[in-house]
Amino acid sequence: MTESQTMRAWVVDEPGPIDDHPLVMVERPVPTPARGQLRVRVLTCGVCRTDLHLAEGDLAPRRPQVTPGHEVVGIVDAVGDDVATFALGDRVGVPWLARTDGTCRFCTSIRENLCLAPQFTGWDVDGGYAEYLVADADYVYALPPSFNDVVAAPLLCAGIIGYRALRQAQCPPEGRLGIYGFGASAHLTAQIAIAEGLRVHVLTRAARARELALELGATSAGGAADSPPEPLDASILFAPVGTLVPPALEALDRGGTLAVAGIYLTETPPLDYQRHLFQERRLRSVTANTRDDGRQLLQLAAQIHMHVTASPYPFERANDALRDLAHDRVDGAAVLMIGEDARDGEVGR
């Protein structure tokens, strides 16, 4: 390939309602990797709710005409100087966390997810809704061979952030876990929780999502506003709906934790101390992830033979994929098929 070649990429030109198709397809030069970087020929890219928030303006773009996408599966096709971890032809995953400063008080205390100057794929730097991207080799993952290109993509954010949220919720062994919302991230997290012996109660508005939850082994599945059938030791809020915070806290047993997994949440109603927080109930957010979170999730996903429910979309239908996600029309995770040789095969185990 000559460096003068161009590629197709989707960009957020002017954020707006997803029904108005705010993503715009452009032609751009194929990027060149700098020192410490890889160039990746993109095969697939998962469609995350964060991409939807970016397209609609809930998250302000950090640079003009940024290319979304941070669940990227691709093939290394160029290597910058000083890269020893990957070689041409390797299949890799490019996640949300693109770069940290490595020197702040959080990075030096093994809390790089709280870095004071982080950069994120598809927000600060161009992401995977494109035929090529460049990424820092130190933040790229080797992928388990047991997952094809379609099902590997959602693991790179939906899987990783759900895994971190589960750990932050601190559900005790054989405990009772509530999951509010049941999309791409929740259906992966639930499988880890069930494999670890937790009783999982799913509360979500979509009937098909409730069916999927029960198929995957959830103890119960009800509506988003319903009360779970028993007090909960911990809960994770995946739905970006602030009005669910008070009932989710109220459903906790003494000492329980509610972890909010999303980067964006609508306005939260006032909390009543006695009803929602007393008896040592805890409310905490989940901010990004560490690279170790990603490595642990990928290893665990392979060990438990995680089932990834994915809905492939042609690259040209990125706006449609985001619109379907917004309207709860995606079964599991939406994934853009970008490379002509992307392997979808059997989606799941």
N, C-alpha and C positions, 0 to 999 in steps of 0.2 A: 504494500500500500504506500502511495506517496502522500506526504503530509498536506498536499494541496487539495485532497479529496474532500468532498462535503458529505454531510449526513443529515438525516431528518431528526428533528427533535420537537417535542411539544414544549411550549413555554406559557407561563402565566403573564399575559400581556396587561390586561386590566381585570382585576378580580371582580367577580359578579356572581349572581345566582347560577347554580349549576345547570338549571334548565335552559339557560341562555348560552351554554357551551363556551365558558370563558377561556379554555385552553386553545392556543393557536399553534398550528404546525408551521415550522420554519426550516430553512436550510442553513446549516452552520458548517464551518470547517471542522474536520475531525480533529479532536484535541491531541496535543503532544504531551506525554508524561514528563514531569519535571523530576528532579533528584528525589529519590525515595518514593516515587509514584509508579503505578501501573496504569496502562490503558486497557480497558475492558470492552470487548465486543459484547454487547448486551444480547442475551437470549430471551430472558423474561424479566418482568418487573411487577411485583405485587402492587396492588392499588390499596393504599392505606387511607383511613379516615383523616389523617393529618394532611394528605394531599387535597382532600376535599375542603378542609378548613383553609388551606392556602389558596386554592382556586376561588373560593367564595369571599376571601378577605377576612375571615375570622382570625387568621394569622397573617400579619402583614408581610409580604415578600421582603426578604433581606437584601435583594439586589434586583435590578430591572430584568425582566424577561428570564427569570430563573426557570430551569427545567425541573419539575417535581420528580419524585420517585426515589425511595430509599430501601426497597426490598429487591435488590438487583442480583440476578444470577447471570454470569457471563464467562467468557473465555479471555484469558490474558493474551493480548496480541501485540503488546509493546511494553518494555520494561525500562524504567529510568535508571540512572546511575545509583549505586549504593543500595540496590535491592537484592537480597540473597534468599528471601523467604519463598518467592514464587518464580516460576519460569514460564516461558511462552507455552501456550496450550493448556495451562492449568485452569480448571473450573473453580471459580471463586464466587463469594457472596459479598456484596457491598451494602452495609447497613446504614442506619440513621446517623450514628455517631461517626463523623467524618474526621475530626481532629480535635485534640485538646492541647493546652499550652504546655502541660507536663511539668510546670514549675510552681503553680499556685499552691496554696495551703491544702486544697482539696485533692489535687492530683498527687501531691507528695504524701498524702495520708490514705491512699487507696480508695479515694472517692472521686474518681475522675468524672463520674456522671454529674457532679456538681461543679465542674471546672468553671472558673471565672471568665474564661474566654474560649468557649467551645465553638466549633463549627459543625453544621449538620448537613447531611446529604439531601439535596432536593429543597433546601431552604437557603443556606449560605453558599453552597457550591452546587453546580448542576448535577442533577440526579439521573435516574434510569429510564425516564420516559424519552429515550433517545437511542440511537443505534450504537453510540459509543459514549463512554465517560472515562475520566481519570479519577483515581482514588489513591490516597496514601496507603502504601503497602502494609504499614503497621496496624491499620484499622480494617483490613480486609480479612475475611474468613475463608479457610478451606472448608468445603462442603462434604457432608457424608455422601458416599456414592449410592447409598440406598434410596435417596430421594431424587426423583427426576427434576427437570428444570422448572416445571410448573409448581410442584408441591414444595420445592426448596424455597421458593421466593417468600411466601408468607412467614416462614420461620425467622426471617431476618429483621423483622420489626414486631409483627403481631406475636410471634413466638417469644422473642427476647423480652419485650416489655411486659408481656403477660407473665413470664417466668419471674421477672423482678417483682412485679406486683404481688404475686403469690408469696414470695419470700418476705416482702415488706408487710403483708397482712398477718404473718406470724400465727397461722392456724396451728393449734397443737396437734400432736399425733392422734389419729382417729377422730379428729374434730369435725365440726359442722361448718362448712364453707358456703357462703352465699355468693352468687355471681349475678350481677345486674347488667343486662345486655348480653347478647350471645352471637357476636359476629366473628370476624376472622381471629382476633386475639383470644376471645373467651373460649371458643371451641377447642383451641389448642391447650390453653391453661387448664381447662376442666380435665383434660385427659391426664395431665401430670398429677393433678390433685387426686383423681380417682386411683391412679396407679400407686400413689403414696398412701392410700387407705383412708382418704377423707370422704365424708358424706357431702355431696355437692347438691345444693339447691339453686336452680336457675330461675331467674325472674326477668322476663323479657316480653316485649309487646308483639313480636312476630310469631305467628303460629308455627310456621315451618322451623324456626329456630328452636322452639320448645320441643318439637318432634326430634330434631337432631340431637338436642341435649339428652333426651331419654335414650336415643339409639346409642349414644356414646357412653351411657352408664350413669347419668345423673340420677340421684335419688328422687328428685321431684323437679317439675318445671311448671311455673305459673306465670301470670301476667306481671308486667313491670311494677304495677301498683299494688300487687297482692302481698299479703304477709306470708313469710315462709312457714312451713308446717311445724317448725321447732325453733327455739332460740339458736342464734348463730354465734360461733366462736370467732369468726372472722368473715369479712366480705370484701369483694373487689367490685368497684364500680367502673365498668367499661363504657357504658352509655354516657355520652357527653351531656347529661341532663341534670342540672343542678337541683331541680325539684325532687330528685330521688335521694339526695343526701340525707334529709331528715328521716324519712321512713327506713332507710338502710341503717342509720345509726340506732334507731329505735328497735330494730329487729335484732340487734346484737345482745348477747348475754353479757353479764358482768365481765369486765376486762377485755372485751372484744375490740378488734381493730377493723376499721373501714379504710381500705387503700383505694385512692382514686387514680386510675391508670392512664387517663388521657392527658394530652398536652393542652386541651381546651375543654372548658366546662361552662355551660350557661349559668346565669346568675343563681346563686344558692339562696333559698329563703332563710329568714332568721332562725337560729337554733335556740331551743329552750334547754337551758343547762340541765335541769332535773330530768327531762324526758330523753334527751339525746346524748348527753356527755357524762352525766353523773355515774358513779360506780365504775370509774376508771375506763370508760369507753374511750377509744382513741380514733382520731381522724387524721390521716396523713396522705400526702401526695406522693406520686412517683415521678421523678424527674430523670428522663433519659435512662441510660444503662451504662455499665462498665463493659469493657471488652471481655472480662472474665465471665460476666453474665451471659454474653453471647456464646462463648466457648462451652460453658456448662449446659446451656439450653440445647445446642446442636448435638452434643454428646448424649444427653438424656433423650432427646427426640428419637435418635437412632436406637437407643437401648430399649425403649418402650414401644417401638414400632408405631410411632404416632401417626394417626390417620389425619391427613390434611384434606379438608373438603375445599376444592378450588373450582372456580368458574373461569375458563380461559376466554379472553377477548382479543380480537385482532388489534394490532398496534394502532391502526387508523381509528379505532373506536374508543380512544381514551376518555373523551368526554362522556360517552355513553356509559362506560364502566363507572365513572364517578357519579353520574346521575342515578344509575341503578343502585349504587351503594347508598346514596342519600335517601332513596325511597324504599330501602329494605327489600330490594329485589335480587340481591346477591346471596346465593347459597354458599356459606363459608366465606372464602376470600376470592376477590376478583384478581386476575393475573393477566397482564398484557403479554401477548406473544409477539416478540420483536425480531429475534433472529430466525432466519428461515430454517435453521437446523435445530431449533429448540425442541427438546424432547418433552412431550406431555405423557405419552404412554398411558398407564393405568394411574388415575389420580387417587392417591390414598396409599394403603399398605401394598 
